[in-house]
Amino acid sequence: MAVHRKRFRVEDIAGGEMPILDVTEEAGPMHSEIMAELRAIRAQMAKGTAPLSGSAAMAAIDASTAHELSEARTMLDTYRAQIEQCEKLKVELDLIHDAIDRTKREIATLHGKSFDGGEMAKVNGELGAVVGGTEQATQQILEAAESIDQAASAMSKVDSVDQQKRLADDIQERVISIFEACNFQDLTGQRISKVMTTMKFIEQHINAMMEIWGGVDAIKAHVPAPVDNRSEDEKLLNGPKLAGDAGHASQDDIDALFD
């Protein structure tokens, strides 16, 4: 492409014309080379460093985000597990609180109706009355039996009808006295029934407390081993035998010693 050169006024005045230089051949290759270099630089910039830097930055951002997300999930799992453990602990604590509260109510009931001073004094009084009444009745029966024996012996030695009648009347009075003394068993039964009612009430509430804490089997695990601190003589004093008691010698065992 030819370059149009502007004509200056001096040239018109001089009437001459300056030669027009054809710069097409010189400008064309240089322009093309410059444009080619620019295109090459632009292509390198488009395909090279800038996109790679952007990809690396995005990759770094994605890796950081993924790491933070993983840490957040791990923390949430940890918190969730801790919350579950806290819920289980709360359930166990509620059960313990309920058991303690029920046990306190049972103890309060026992204390209010059985273990207070008045009730226990009443029980002790009833048992003391049983012992005293039994002793008094026994003494009365023995005295009457002794008087009857004496009167019967005297009756066999006297011949007077009047004396025999007096002795017979005395024997009859002593027999009536024995009958009266035997009434102690009715009073004793009533007193022991009162004591047994109190003992059954205590037993019921103690069993209820044992059930609260797992029953008899759970309590047995905490019972210390029994230690017998009795002397040799005390070990032989087992008291009267009850029906079904083991460890007592029967009359047959005693008779067998003399065979």
RODO-2510 file (C-alpha; in nm, 4 decimals, decimal comma):
residues 259
     n   res          X          Y          Z
     1     m     0,0000     0,0000     0,0000
     2     a     0,1464     0,3385    -0,1134
     3     v     0,1917     0,6169     0,1388
     4     h     0,0326     0,9468     0,0285
     5     r     0,2597     1,2260     0,1178
     6     k     0,1216     1,5672     0,1955
     7     r     0,2430     1,8411    -0,0321
     8     f     0,3794     2,1422     0,1473
     9     r     0,3206     2,5031     0,0369
    10     v     0,6883     2,5749    -0,0164
    11     e     0,6928     2,3128    -0,2803
    12     d     0,4055     2,4738    -0,4616
    13     i     0,5720     2,8127    -0,4480
    14     a     0,8979     2,6788    -0,5814
    15     g     0,7096     2,5180    -0,8614
    16     g     0,9014     2,2067    -0,8212
    17     e     0,8042     1,8681    -0,6929
    18     m     0,9916     1,6595    -0,4371
    19     p     1,0284     1,2961    -0,5133
    20     i     0,7731     1,0755    -0,3418
    21     l     0,9335     0,7954    -0,1437
    22     d     0,7762     0,4576    -0,1660
    23     v     0,7809     0,3279     0,1896
    24     t     0,5627     0,0341     0,1203
    25     e     0,8473    -0,2065     0,0947
    26     e     1,0177    -0,0789     0,4167
    27     a     0,7132    -0,0248     0,6412
    28     g     0,5304    -0,3397     0,5484
    29     p     0,7761    -0,6000     0,6831
    30     m     0,8419    -0,4099     1,0064
    31     h     0,4713    -0,3665     1,0761
    32     s     0,4079    -0,7315     1,0082
    33     e     0,6895    -0,8365     1,2372
    34     i     0,5645    -0,6122     1,5163
    35     m     0,2124    -0,7416     1,4814
    36     a     0,3393    -1,0982     1,4723
    37     e     0,5403    -1,0439     1,7875
    38     l     0,2405    -0,8883     1,9591
    39     r     0,0225    -1,1783     1,8557
    40     a     0,2831    -1,4235     1,9831
    41     i     0,3098    -1,2421     2,3147
    42     r    -0,0693    -1,2317     2,3404
    43     a    -0,0907    -1,6046     2,2656
    44     q     0,1703    -1,6824     2,5262
    45     m    -0,0142    -1,4711     2,7778
    46     a    -0,3431    -1,6361     2,6885
    47     k    -0,2068    -1,9920     2,7076
    48     g     0,0684    -1,9574     2,9619
    49     t     0,1176    -1,7969     3,2972
    50     a    -0,2117    -1,6222     3,3708
    51     p    -0,4473    -1,9189     3,3332
    52     l    -0,2045    -2,1454     3,5145
    53     s    -0,1818    -1,9014     3,8005
    54     g    -0,5608    -1,8797     3,8112
    55     s    -0,5970    -2,2587     3,8095
    56     a    -0,3387    -2,2957     4,0847
    57     a    -0,5152    -2,0327     4,2922
    58     m    -0,8519    -2,2020     4,2418
    59     a    -0,6980    -2,5395     4,3265
    60     a    -0,5472    -2,3946     4,6440
    61     i    -0,8809    -2,2377     4,7363
    62     d    -1,0644    -2,5659     4,6733
    63     a    -0,8103    -2,7613     4,8806
    64     s    -0,8377    -2,5131     5,1684
    65     t    -1,2171    -2,5219     5,1506
    66     a    -1,2205    -2,9017     5,1472
    67     h    -0,9844    -2,9142     5,4460
    68     e    -1,1949    -2,6661     5,6436
    69     l    -1,5115    -2,8593     5,5517
    70     s    -1,3528    -3,1845     5,6698
    71     e    -1,2488    -3,0259     5,9973
    72     a    -1,5979    -2,8818     6,0430
    73     r    -1,7559    -3,2233     5,9813
    74     t    -1,5152    -3,3888     6,2247
    75     m    -1,5970    -3,1262     6,4869
    76     l    -1,9705    -3,1746     6,4305
    77     d    -1,9336    -3,5523     6,4679
    78     t    -1,7402    -3,4990     6,7903
    79     y    -2,0039    -3,2620     6,9264
    80     r    -2,2809    -3,5023     6,8236
    81     a    -2,1114    -3,7903     7,0061
    82     q    -2,0608    -3,5744     7,3144
    83     i    -2,4265    -3,4690     7,3085
    84     e    -2,5352    -3,8343     7,2881
    85     q    -2,3128    -3,9202     7,5842
    86     c    -2,4559    -3,6268     7,7781
    87     e    -2,8090    -3,7446     7,7019
    88     k    -2,7269    -4,0965     7,8234
    89     l    -2,5665    -3,9528     8,1360
    90     k    -2,8740    -3,7384     8,1981
    91     v    -3,0989    -4,0452     8,1736
    92     e    -2,8801    -4,2324     8,4233
    93     l    -2,8738    -3,9346     8,6586
    94     d    -3,2519    -3,9028     8,6360
    95     l    -3,2879    -4,2703     8,7293
    96     i    -3,0513    -4,2278     9,0240
    97     h    -3,2352    -3,9144     9,1352
    98     d    -3,5687    -4,0943     9,1165
    99     a    -3,4325    -4,3927     9,3126
   100     i    -3,2895    -4,1666     9,5818
   101     d    -3,6145    -3,9703     9,6030
   102     r    -3,8221    -4,2875     9,6389
   103     t    -3,5818    -4,4224     9,8993
   104     k    -3,6089    -4,0992    10,0956
   105     r    -3,9882    -4,1284    10,0917
   106     e    -3,9708    -4,4859    10,2183
   107     i    -3,7298    -4,3872    10,4959
   108     a    -3,9488    -4,0903    10,5892
   109     t    -4,2509    -4,3219    10,6075
   110     l    -4,0631    -4,5682    10,8265
   111     h    -3,9359    -4,2924    11,0520
   112     g    -4,2750    -4,1306    11,0812
   113     k    -4,4718    -4,4474    11,1533
   114     s    -4,2265    -4,7007    11,2909
   115     f    -3,8881    -4,5642    11,3909
   116     d    -3,9928    -4,2582    11,5848
   117     g    -3,9640    -4,2622    11,9610
   118     g    -4,3315    -4,3195    12,0342
   119     e    -4,3805    -4,6178    11,8059
   120     m    -4,0607    -4,7958    11,9066
   121     a    -4,1381    -4,7304    12,2721
   122     k    -4,4787    -4,8859    12,2118
   123     v    -4,3225    -5,1941    12,0547
   124     n    -4,0764    -5,2276    12,3399
   125     g    -4,3611    -5,1821    12,5877
   126     e    -4,5677    -5,4543    12,4219
   127     l    -4,2760    -5,6996    12,4249
   128     g    -4,1996    -5,6123    12,7876
   129     a    -4,5629    -5,6707    12,8793
   130     v    -4,5514    -6,0101    12,7077
   131     v    -4,2470    -6,1106    12,9086
   132     g    -4,3912    -5,9764    13,2344
   133     g    -4,7339    -6,1338    13,1817
   134     t    -4,5819    -6,4691    13,0933
   135     e    -4,3619    -6,4635    13,4004
   136     q    -4,6491    -6,3661    13,6301
   137     a    -4,8799    -6,6330    13,4885
   138     t    -4,6123    -6,8973    13,5209
   139     q    -4,5521    -6,8034    13,8832
   140     q    -4,9245    -6,8145    13,9574
   141     i    -4,9635    -7,1574    13,7969
   142     l    -4,6664    -7,2988    13,9842
   143     e    -4,7968    -7,1672    14,3203
   144     a    -5,1417    -7,3086    14,2518
   145     a    -4,9984    -7,6456    14,1491
   146     e    -4,7880    -7,6543    14,4650
   147     s    -5,0931    -7,5729    14,6834
   148     i    -5,2962    -7,8429    14,5084
   149     d    -5,0241    -8,0949    14,5725
   150     q    -5,0107    -8,0025    14,9398
   151     a    -5,3893    -8,0139    14,9787
   152     a    -5,4091    -8,3525    14,8083
   153     s    -5,1422    -8,4923    15,0394
   154     a    -5,3221    -8,3547    15,3455
   155     m    -5,6575    -8,4918    15,2300
   156     s    -5,5229    -8,8438    15,2283
   157     k    -5,4179    -8,8110    15,5919
   158     v    -5,7316    -8,6645    15,7506
   159     d    -6,0448    -8,8530    15,8413
   160     s    -6,2711    -8,5613    15,9223
   161     v    -6,5289    -8,4852    15,6597
   162     d    -6,5160    -8,1143    15,7296
   163     q    -6,1375    -8,1021    15,6821
   164     q    -6,1622    -8,2988    15,3625
   165     k    -6,4276    -8,0558    15,2356
   166     r    -6,2093    -7,7552    15,3202
   167     l    -5,9149    -7,9141    15,1426
   168     a    -6,1314    -7,9953    14,8428
   169     d    -6,2560    -7,6351    14,8285
   170     d    -5,8976    -7,5127    14,8466
   171     i    -5,7996    -7,7430    14,5614
   172     q    -6,0901    -7,6158    14,3552
   173     e    -5,9889    -7,2523    14,4149
   174     r    -5,6344    -7,3271    14,3072
   175     v    -5,7615    -7,4924    13,9906
   176     i    -5,9658    -7,1816    13,9120
   177     s    -5,6530    -6,9749    13,9746
   178     i    -5,4669    -7,1850    13,7179
   179     f    -5,7431    -7,1289    13,4652
   180     e    -5,7259    -6,7558    13,5255
   181     a    -5,3501    -6,7550    13,4859
   182     c    -5,3800    -6,9339    13,1521
   183     n    -5,5632    -6,6313    13,0155
   184     f    -5,2211    -6,4700    12,9698
   185     q    -5,1892    -6,6440    12,6346
   186     d    -5,4783    -6,4403    12,4922
   187     l    -5,3232    -6,1110    12,6044
   188     t    -4,9828    -6,2266    12,4886
   189     g    -5,1226    -6,3150    12,1450
   190     q    -5,2793    -5,9700    12,1091
   191     r    -4,9604    -5,7913    12,2106
   192     i    -4,7438    -6,0008    11,9786
   193     s    -4,9900    -5,9370    11,6937
   194     k    -4,9360    -5,5618    11,7380
   195     v    -4,5609    -5,6089    11,7299
   196     m    -4,5853    -5,8320    11,4221
   197     t    -4,7964    -5,5701    11,2434
   198     t    -4,5273    -5,3116    11,3031
   199     m    -4,2535    -5,5517    11,1943
   200     k    -4,4426    -5,6399    10,8749
   201     f    -4,4852    -5,2695    10,7980
   202     i    -4,1111    -5,2186    10,8376
   203     e    -4,0383    -5,5278    10,6276
   204     q    -4,2606    -5,4067    10,3421
   205     h    -4,0875    -5,0710    10,3190
   206     i    -3,7408    -5,2248    10,3476
   207     n    -3,8281    -5,4638    10,0643
   208     a    -3,9534    -5,1665     9,8619
   209     m    -3,6191    -4,9900     9,9105
   210     m    -3,4344    -5,3059     9,8099
   211     e    -3,6435    -5,3296     9,4931
   212     i    -3,5611    -4,9675     9,4124
   213     w    -3,1912    -5,0529     9,4108
   214     g    -3,2181    -5,3737     9,2093
   215     g    -3,3721    -5,6309     9,4419
   216     v    -3,2277    -5,8802     9,6850
   217     d    -2,9704    -6,0173     9,4402
   218     a    -2,8208    -5,6725     9,3829
   219     i    -2,8039    -5,6081     9,7581
   220     k    -2,6323    -5,9413     9,8269
   221     a    -2,3353    -5,8323     9,6183
   222     h    -2,2626    -5,5579     9,8735
   223     v    -2,3130    -5,7667    10,1882
   224     p    -1,9828    -5,8210    10,3730
   225     a    -1,8777    -6,1706    10,4616
   226     p    -2,0286    -6,2771    10,7961
   227     v    -1,7871    -6,2933    11,0887
   228     d    -1,8807    -6,5081    11,3883
   229     n    -1,7417    -6,3383    11,6987
   230     r    -1,9259    -6,5573    11,9479
   231     s    -1,7391    -6,7585    12,2075
   232     e    -1,7508    -7,1356    12,2127
   233     d    -2,0202    -7,1361    12,4818
   234     e    -2,2289    -6,8802    12,2962
   235     k    -2,2139    -7,0916    11,9807
   236     l    -2,3831    -7,3741    12,1709
   237     l    -2,6702    -7,1522    12,2867
   238     n    -2,8956    -7,1534    11,9819
   239     g    -3,2207    -7,1130    12,1715
   240     p    -3,5428    -7,3059    12,1153
   241     k    -3,5764    -7,4822    11,7850
   242     l    -3,8348    -7,3720    11,5324
   243     a    -4,0046    -7,6032    11,2861
   244     g    -3,7701    -7,6610    10,9935
   245     d    -3,4583    -7,5215    11,1611
   246     a    -3,1350    -7,6954    11,0729
   247     g    -2,8384    -7,7521    11,2997
   248     h    -3,0368    -7,8705    11,6028
   249     a    -3,0209    -8,2160    11,7573
   250     s    -3,3491    -8,4031    11,7700
   251     q    -3,4669    -8,6292    12,0483
   252     d    -3,3856    -8,9277    11,8306
   253     d    -3,0261    -8,8093    11,8009
   254     i    -3,0043    -8,7797    12,1789
   255     d    -3,1572    -9,1240    12,2336
   256     a    -2,9117    -9,2713    11,9856
   257     l    -2,6239    -9,1629    12,2101
   258     f    -2,7456    -9,3976    12,4825
   259     d    -2,8037    -9,7001    12,2591
***
